[in-house]
Amino acid sequence: MLRKPHIFFNPFYAGGTVRPRLVAPGPETKQAARDVRLILETFAQYIGQPQSEAYKALNTLRQQKVGVEDKRWQGLVHLIGKEYIDAEMQSPLSPQEVRKEVFERAAVLHPLNLESRSHLLLQIASEWGCTPAEIEHSLYADLADRKILQSFEVPTPEAVLSRYNLAQAQGLLYWARRLTITLRRTEPFQVKYLFKHIKRLRLMHDVRGNPELGYEISLDGPISLHRASTHYGADLAQLLPALPHIQDWSFSASLEHKGKSFTWTSSPSQFPSYSHYLPPNNYDSPVELAFANAWAKLDTPWSMLRELEVIDLGSTVLIPDFVLENPTANPSRVSLEIVGYFNQAYFERKYSKLLRSPHPALILAISRKFREFAPLLEQLPCPVVWYSTEVSARSVLQVLGQLPQSEAI
């Protein structure tokens, strides 16, 4: 991702709208591609040296180049350095231990001069069985600019510019008050994929809608907080790379920049198509896949659907893995959630809300590794199926036949 100083904020004051400034096709892309190649070549020249030397050389190049767009150059250098270049600490000794030893002993000799400093390093080196140069090198070897550049797989300029354009779009959300995403005619596993990222990033959100009409997801932005948070803005921006993997969506973001309000709207046709995130899978885990295969072999009127059920629990949502449907049964639709990880904090944050929230018929399948939490789970108004390595389809079918009619949706 890029930092705030690297973001081009292109407002249209008449309409109160804004959009990211992407590298345009044609001459601008050709020039930017040349810049990318030069930046990558410069990093490659300094492999085996401190990365600070590469950045010094790149800064000199920036000052020498005529016609280079300074903000874009700095953004590309930052992006390439963070996303494509590897740098490692190389030190024969632990920098933390060296600093502790040197600083504690130097404090006694304060103030140091060149002679007393050299004598101190020589004395420590003699005791540690190394050279003064190794003590000197290790003292700050773990600082970022002292880390040594490693060989790296050189990306294509096209790949870097695609990532750069996405990062420009992400950067606008640093000034967001609210982001509202609308999902329409979207495959259930894609919707679940988006919610997985929302939960991973711990974004504050509200959800409205249903599988038939679609969903509207409202997310608080960093400007909406009591004190604007750069970290939260970065977390919100990290949601955007999930969107290119989703079929039908649009969003509207309300932004505030230098005391003025703007709106940014986008959809798949206007948004960068590149994403460095892995695409969603139909099944999130081998346990889900094994259950689906086992259910398909049963002779039962209950159909297993990969439809989406979003159970709104207020501060969080529950998205079951499967929906089981039988038009002749009551209840006729039952959700199944497979839980692979569990602890008391997770129970308090999520499942305890079922105690005081309206909820559809639900079955929880929970790994036997968490049997110690059985007393907690017994409080819930839904049955639990315990499993070892695979969820027993027959056990779930048996529970379906035992659900009371009062749990009908």
VOMARMAR-57120 format. One record per residue (C-alpha): residue in one letter; y, z, x. Coordinates in steps of 0.1 Angstrom, whole numbers, plus 5000, padded with zeros to 4 digits. Layout:
VOMARMAR-57120
AYZX ...
***
This chain:
VOMARMAR-57120
M500050005000 L503749965009 R506450235012 K509550234991 P511750075018 H509349775018 I509549704981 F511749424967 F513249554935 N514549244916 P516349364884 F517749144857 Y520749354845 A521549134815 G518149184799 G517349524815 T514049384829 V512549374863 R509649204880 P508049224915 R509248974941 L506148804953 V505848554982 A506448224964 P504247924969 G505547654991 P507847705021 E508148075017 T504348115018 K504147895049 Q506748105067 A505048425056 A501648295068 R503148215102 D504548575104 V501148715095 R499348515122 L501948635148 I501548995137 L497748975139 E497948805174 T500249085186 F497949355175 A495049175191 Q496949165225 Y497149545226 I493449625218 G492549915241 Q496150035244 P498050295224 Q499050155190 S502650255196 E502849985223 A501849725197 Y504549845173 K507149835200 A506249475207 L506349385170 N509849545167 T511049335196 L509649025180 R511449105148 Q514749135166 Q514148805185 K513048595155 V515748385139 G515648365101 V512848615096 E513248825064 D513449165079 K512149365049 R509149135044 W508349145082 Q508449525082 G506349535051 L503749305065 V503549495098 H503049825078 L500449675055 I498449505083 G498549815105 K497350045077 E494749815060 Y493349595087 I493749765120 D491650045134 A492950295159 E490950585173 M491650895193 Q490250875228 S490251195247 P487851365271 L488951705257 S489851855224 P493651805220 Q493852125198 E492052335224 V494152185252 R497452255234 K496452615226 E495552685262 V498652515276 F501152655252 E499853015254 R499953015292 A503252825293 A504953085271 V504353355297 L505953135324 H508953025303 P511152855312 L509052595329 N510352345355 L508552035368 E506952235397 S505752525375 R504452275349 S502552075374 H501052395389 L500052515354 L498252185345 L496552185379 Q495352545374 I493952475339 A492252155351 S490552345379 E489252605355 W488052345330 G486452115356 C488651815350 T491751655364 P495451735356 A495751375343 E493051445317 I494751755306 E498051565303 H496351275284 S494551505260 L497651715251 Y498851485224 A495951225222 D495451295185 L499051185175 A499050855156 D501150665181 R498750775209 K495650645192 I493950355209 L493750015191 Q490149905184 S488849545180 F489149435144 E487949165121 V490848925118 P491748855081 T493048515070 P496848495063 E495948405027 A494048735023 V496848935038 L499548775016 S497348824985 R497149194994 Y500849205001 N501749054967 L499549314950 A501249584970 Q504649464959 A503549494923 Q502149834929 G505349954945 L507449904914 L505550204899 Y507150434924 W510150424899 A508050444867 R508750684839 R505850554818 L503150294820 T501450174788 I498349954791 T496949764761 L493349654761 R492149384737 R488649224733 T487549384765 E483949434775 P482949804772 F481949834808 Q485349704819 V487149964797 K484950234812 Y485750104846 L489450144840 F488950494827 K486850584857 H489850494879 I492250694857 K490050994860 R489550944897 L493250944903 R493851234879 L496551054860 M498151224830 H497451004800 D497050964762 V494650734745 R494850564710 G492650304694 N489050214689 P486449944700 E487349704672 L491149704676 G491349784712 Y493050074731 E496550174741 I496650394772 S499950564780 L500250714814 D503050934827 G504950804856 P506450994886 I509950994872 S508751174840 L507751474860 H510051774863 R510551674900 A509851314909 S506651304930 T506051044956 H502351134957 Y501851094920 G503750754921 A501350634948 D498350754926 L499650564896 A500150254917 Q496550274928 L495450204893 L496849854893 P494149694915 A491649774888 L493449544863 P492349204878 H488749304870 I489549344833 Q489349064808 D492249104784 W495149334789 S498849374791 F501249644801 S504749764798 A506349994823 S509650174819 L511350224852 E514450394865 H516250274896 K519550404909 G520450554875 K519650244855 S516650184832 F514549874833 T511349734817 W508549554835 T505949374814 S502949194827 S499649034818 P496748854836 S498748524838 Q501748694855 F499948954877 P498448894911 S494748794906 Y493648954939 S492049294940 H490449484969 Y488549704945 L484849644939 P484249484904 P482649694876 N478949694870 N477249704836 Y475550024847 D477250294868 S474050434883 P470250374887 V469650654861 E471550454835 L469750134843 A466350304842 F467150454808 A468250114794 N464949954806 A462850244792 W464650224758 A464049854755 K460249924756 L460350164727 D459250064692 T462150224673 P464750124647 W467350274669 S469250004688 M470850074722 L474449934724 R476749904753 E479649944730 L482550164739 E483150504724 V486250694736 I486151054725 D489751184729 L489651554739 G493451584744 S494051634782 T490951424790 V488551174774 L484851164771 I483350814775 P479550824767 D477250584785 F475450454755 V475750424717 L472450454697 E472650304662 N470350304632 P471850204599 T469150384579 A469650714597 N472250994591 P474051004615 S473750634620 R475650624654 V474950874682 S476550874716 L474550954748 E476351084779 I474351104811 V475751384834 G474751364870 Y477151624884 F478151954868 N479852284876 Q481652554856 A485052414863 Y483952074850 F482652244819 E485952424813 R487952114819 K485951874798 Y482951984777 S484452314765 K486952104745 L484151994723 L484152344709 R487552294693 S487851914689 P486551684662 H483651494677 P481051234668 A477251294671 L476651334708 I473651404731 L474151514767 A471451434793 I471951664823 S470151684856 R467751974860 K469652054892 F472152234870 R469752444848 E471652754859 F474452634836 A472152634805 P473852944790 L477152764791 L475752444776 E474052634748 Q477552704734 L478152334727 P477552184692 C475451904707 P471851894720 V471051874757 V468151664772 W467251774807 Y466051524832 S464751514868 T465051164882 E465150964850 V466251034814 S463151024792 A463750774764 R461150944743 S462851274746 V466151124734 L464350954705 Q462851294696 V466251464696 L467651184674 G465151274647 Q466251634649 L470051594645 P471351764613 Q472951534588 S476151734589 E476851564623 A477251224607 I480351024617 
***
